[in-house]
């Protein structure tokens, strides 16, 4: 049986991946960080 990953954890993982591969890491961090904050609120 698959383990359920909370949406906030999925966003955290996407943020770290995008920071490592994005051409605009600061812009991507701001966008993903805002999504993460809204998800946890």
LINLINCOR-V375584 format. One record per helix or strand. SS is the DSSP state (H for helix, E for strand). FROM is the first residue (numbers start at 1). TO is the last residue. If there is no record, write none. Layout:
SS/FROM/TO
SS/FROM/TO
//
This chain:
H/7/21
H/25/40
//
